[in-house]
Amino acid sequence: MRKIKLAYVIDDDEILVTLVKIHMQKNEAYEKIETFCNGEDALTHLSKIMETGEEQPDLIILDLNMPIMDGWQFLEEYTLNEMPREIPVFIATSSIDPKDIEKARTYPIVKDYIMKPIDQAKLNRIVSLLSDDNRSSF
Amino acid sequence: MQRRKKMALTLLTDVLVRSNHWVVVIDKKNRIQYISDNVNTGASVNLSSLIGKDWNTVIKQLQGVEPEKDNARGAYLRKYPKQEGGFRWIEWKTVTHPDYNLISIGTDITFEKETEEHLLQSVLLKRTLLDNFPGYVVCKDYEGRFLFANKAIAELMGKTAEEVVGLTDRDYGAEEEDVLRYQRTDRQVIESGVPIFIPEQTIRRKDGSSGVFQTSKFPVPFGKDKGPSVLVIDIDITELKKTEAELRRIQEQIMYKTNILSAIGKTTEKLLTTEDVPSTLAGSFALIGEAAQVDRVYYFQKNRENDLVSQKVEWTYGNIKPQINNPSLQDMDTNIFPDFFKKLMEGKPYIVVTAELEEGILKNLLEEQAIISMLNIPVSVNGVFYGFIGFDDCTKGKNWTEDELSLLMSLANNIANAFERVENQQKIVESEHIFRQINETIDDVFWLYDIKNRKIDYISPSCEKVLGRPQDYFYQKHDAWLDYTLPEDMELLRQAHRDIEENGYYEVGYRILTGNEQRWIFEKSFAIADENGKIIKNSGVTSDVTESVLKQKELERLLDITHKQNDRLTNFAHIISHNIRSHSSNLSSLMTFISEAKSEEEKKMFMSLMQKSTDKLSETIKNLNEIITIQNNTALEKSHITMRHEIESSIDALGAQIKNSGAVIVNNVPENVTINAIPAYLESILLNFLSNAIKYRSPERPPKVIFSITRSGSFWRLAISDNGLGIDLEKHGHKLFGMYKTFHKNPEAKGIGLFIAKSQIEAMGGNVAVESNVGEGSTFYIDFYAEN
């Protein structure tokens, strides 16, 4: 099974972030996790590690509704950046608005659209999607 | 040995009690050997008096009623009444022990249970929120039983909200087939945990009525003792669909009439110059038939020498069987169909629905041709019956309107004129002459225009009615249209006049003024060329379509309102879903974690997260409820309010904040400005904007807020300017007034204030706009009605 050495979670809901952390600790496939409470913080950090050559994350779990810079704005800006290695993005949201799902499809970088809550099964699914290097047909 | 065991047990119970578990030890004779002190926190029982008593006696004490013999083993759940009301939930786990009958360890799970119930009954599905929601909301378990329904559903079922609990979709009279369909998707949502959105579905009731609904189904991760459930929100879009259909119908009606007009116009134009009327008809019937949406159009001609009538020209639609070779329709004796021909010979149209005819030769003849309904119009020249034109409907049972009838009668008249001209060997000098004879009873204006000499050759008398000017006015004046066409629509007509010369055809809608009244006109015209193919004239039909246009406009307005309302509802269903779901999914995860917690510490941490989560959920619901109340509230009365005073009171109300921030507030609104507003909303709006201006102040300068007001039409426009942080409108403008959107790294920002303010402003018929520069400040403009 593939290991996720570093995962980014971008979500302003601190409770959810705590829960995801606990789930990831329990899951052998996941090693480290870094969290950001909005898109802007994550983007700033990403451009910093690009300069310093620090470890890139293996994946990003991205919330849509966030203050300051929401998930969509993050995707817009993120896809403009030239990352040395493509970082797959998983949208994790409570939104069932069909428009959101439709919009998510338009970003090739988005591998899957996950309905919250995030549990072990969903974490495992992420791993298997990454291993197969496939995109979910969400 | 025995002593060691006893000590071990004491130690064990000691640990358990400290960890807040209830412990009861029962000996082989079912008597209580030990009962931990903390059992008393749950029930008011003199514990020492219980030692040595039968276990069931204890149960009786705890439950307050005579129990069924409680010999349950293993793990089980019991609830005991609390002194302060409600229940205490204890999850018992029993262990057998060689020396004792059993040791029971109880875990107090009241908190979890209460949270669960709380969530389902009062918080997650808070009554007021859902009762305010103008749609059907119901929470169903896997079996389709209602765990909860809002007032709208209860009313549908003629019951109270309490009475509908436990009922199913069958109980409000849904068809079995539909019930099963709902159940399929409900279960799909419960099983997959993934919500479903159905943009449009018809819901039928047993009484035969039905409605069109937009449905959202959300999984609810926990239900009252019954496992996961599904929350269904139905929004009625029946009216919206009806209005849409009505609008389509009117548009089709307008198109239909102008198509017929145009077909008749084109045919007439050919009839003006033809040498052979029947062959002209043969070339024109397709146009007329398709415009009038009939299955057959034909012309029958009477033999001048005798009483025999024969079909001469026929057009049929699609696969409709032609009758041109039907021998029964050749040399028909007018005396065999006396009623039919009598009417036509009197110059009247004959309309019939085959099924309503008396049995007989005519009915048989029509049935043979599969005619459902039929319209026939005589063609008579100077009172002499020449023949008739006819229109068959073989598919839909068409009803002929007065409008259609008069249009087609004018066609018959034009045909008659053509015959007369051909027979009298008249030269085709002035087509104007023929045009004059067009049936002048039609409301629409027929006209013929000489392009070269820029003059009207002919215009039918209805011009007085439609364009507000008599015939002579048009004959005497060049370009009379310039007098009455609305200036802003003149270019449309100029373009149309260019089209005639370039394309030989135009179709235009424009507005005119007759007296002080504005009317809507629709005009179609086609070119007439001379023998060299040069366009020399154009003829056309001008119709007054004011009534239809106004109706159409009204419908469009209605549709727009309904669409907006519907969008708001759909958005709201999504907001409810999103915000409530994000909290409730956290809660369900937390519950799982709590039940699997390894240590008391871990459990405490989860408990505190859970508390936080329920608090947030309650706040979300409070906010949502506030918004839905604004959006639905039509009951609140507006009154005249002096703006300046209202601003003064909000400055007073925020006195402490203003003082602490060192803000300067300038109120430039004059004393004499009164607006028409709902007082409570205005107060909340002003507080919102003023406190925002202070909250998002610049660290570089003391805040300054200026209120000023200007008059703009029927509105007063209030401007609230600050010198604060400003907002990057390019980045955030589109979601500035959205829900749960924040743009500054301010921990106090909740992202609800502007959303509520906007809802309140719009509920009063106003608008809000913003101008802002990052680092310089923002100005919000709010429009309030000046008068009622």
Interface residues (C-beta under 8 A of the other chain):
Chain A: D13 I15 L16 T18 L19 I22 N65 P67 I68 D70 Q73 T93 S94 S95 I96 D97 P98 M115 K116 P117 I118 D119
Chain B: G193 V194 P195 I196 F197 S216 F218 P221 H574 S577 H578 N579 R581 S582 S585 N586 S588 S589 L590 F593 L609 K612 S613 K616 K731 K735 Y740 K741 T742 F743 H744 K745 A749 G751
